[in-house]
Amino acid sequence: MRIELYLNSDKGTVKGEGAQNLPWSMRAGWTPAKDSSLNVKMAFVNFTDKENELRVWLERISTEHNAEYFLYDIARTRHALRAFFKGVRKMPTVIIGKHKLTDDITEEQVIEAIKVQS
């Protein structure tokens, strides 16, 4: 069984605040002459409290029911295409098998969808 969570991190990206230089090993294969010659910044993603709570209890439920848990961020192109072809239009969305849960998602709805799939 597979549990998929679709979120959008574009609204939660913090640019500039707490940005730091990436370590040498994370610079995607670039080899500058000096370490300071390439000033790469990193953006930190902050989801809302509701989205973080949803992520936490979906991870817990997936381990309890031996299900695979996948988190897709539609700010990424590949994930956005996957969401488009799955028919995801609202965020957050949880897909369990053929069940699609949107808007106010509760634990009871998720557990019920898992029971129906089993």
Protein Blocks (a to p, Z undefined) as FASTA:
>chain_A
ZZdddddfklmpcghiapacddfklngopacfbfklpccddddddddfklmmmmmmmmmm
mmmnopacddddfkbmklmmmmmmnopabdcdddehjaccehjadfklmmmmmmmmZZ
